[in-house]
């Protein structure tokens, strides 16, 4: 494996996870998300050459320490165009669906997975998916309305559950899971009838 993935968390009052992706050959790295207590993520990146900061989506708990992180790491900030507006002055550039980011010999694939927010993205690197707030053990991320839930489920089923079963899933909060486990959980959800107004904190068991 050319990359090392460092999970840093829980961080702050919302128990966020931040991630450092390190190319082991060159020691170049990427920081994913900047929640409160990101000093721990900065420390985890010590000794690496941080190339960029990637934000999985626009919610404030993931951006809370972006100014500190930018100052300490002197690295540009990237997100999807769909979530750029609230942070336009802070974002260097945007990342589109299926963009491939080279970090030394490591390649990071960007997957646009709208639903939790319009510009939510996941990152795939060497059999590991950093899923932001799109996919968690036991369910999808929170949805603001039924249309957003359906959009998020579409993102999950077409872009994430098509990955190999042994793909590890590292979410924006909490514990890890796998694509195989998520497929089984979603199959049970899809086999049931659900109200048309379903949204919010939905679980696959619900």
C-alpha positions, -999 to +999 in steps of 0.1 A: +000+000+000+015+033-011-008+053+012-013+055+050-046+067+062-046+084+097-080+088+114-081+116+139-111+117+162-135+122+178-129+159+176-150+187+191-186+187+204-200+169+173-174+140+176-161+147+141-134+126+124-106+143+103-082+123+081-047+126+069-038+107+037-001+102+034+018+089+004+044+068+021+070+071-006+071+109-008+056+119+025+032+142+007-002+143+023-038+156+022-059+167+052-096+159+050-119+183+069-111+208+096-134+205+126-129+219+161-098+205+178-080+202+144-048+208+162-047+170+167-050+165+129-023+191+123-001+171+147-009+139+129+003+155+097+036+166+112+066+154+092+046+153+060+043+178+032+006+187+032-004+194-004-041+204+001-070+204+024-102+187+011-136+195+026-162+167+023-191+191+025-202+226+036-215+220+072-200+242+098-188+214+121-165+203+094-152+238+086-149+251+122-111+253+123-104+260+086-086+293+093-063+277+118-056+248+096-049+270+065-025+291+086-006+262+102-004+241+071-001+268+044-021+245+020-049+254-004-085+244+003-107+224-021-143+214-021-171+207-046-186+236-065-220+228-050-208+236-015-184+264-023-207+295-018-206+299+020-167+297+019-159+313-014-131+335+001-115+305+017-116+280-012-087+279-037-105+257-062-132+230-066-132+193-073-155+176-097-170+142-099-144+115-107-115+140-104-083+121-097-058+137-073-022+126-075-003+127-042+031+111-050+023+076-061-011+077-044-043+085-064-073+099-046-106+095-066-134+121-059-170+109-059-197+135-059-225+122-037-251+149-033-280+145-008-266+154+027-256+187+009-256+196-028-218+194-029-210+164-007-181+143-018-165+110-008-128+101-014-116+067-025-080+058-019-066+022-022-096+003-010-107+029+016-137+052+012-138+085+032-175+090+032-180+123+049-216+126+061-230+105+032-227+070+046-224+057+081-227+023+098-264+016+098-276+043+076-272+074+054-264+109+067-290+133+079-314+146+052-331+180+053-362+169+033-375+138+015-360+148-019-326+151-003-329+117+012-338+102-021-309+120-038-286+107-011-298+071-014-293+075-052-257+086-046-251+057-022-266+030-044-250+041-077-216+053-065-208+037-032-225+003-029-211-006-063-176-007-048-161-040-037-175-055-005-142-053+014-139-015+008-135+001+042-158+031+050-144+059+072-172+084+079-172+120+091-183+109+126-181+077+146-170+042+137-159+026+105-179+000+084-175-017+051-193-016+018-203-052+022-220-045+056-237-014+041-250-034+012-267-059+035-282-032+057-295-012+027-310-044+012-331-048+043-342-011+041-351-013+004-373-044+010-396-024+032-423+002+025-415+037+038-436+069+041-433+095+013-422+121+038-393+101+053-362+122+060-340+134+088-320+109+109-329+078+089-314+043+096-314+013+074-332-006+101-360+019+102 
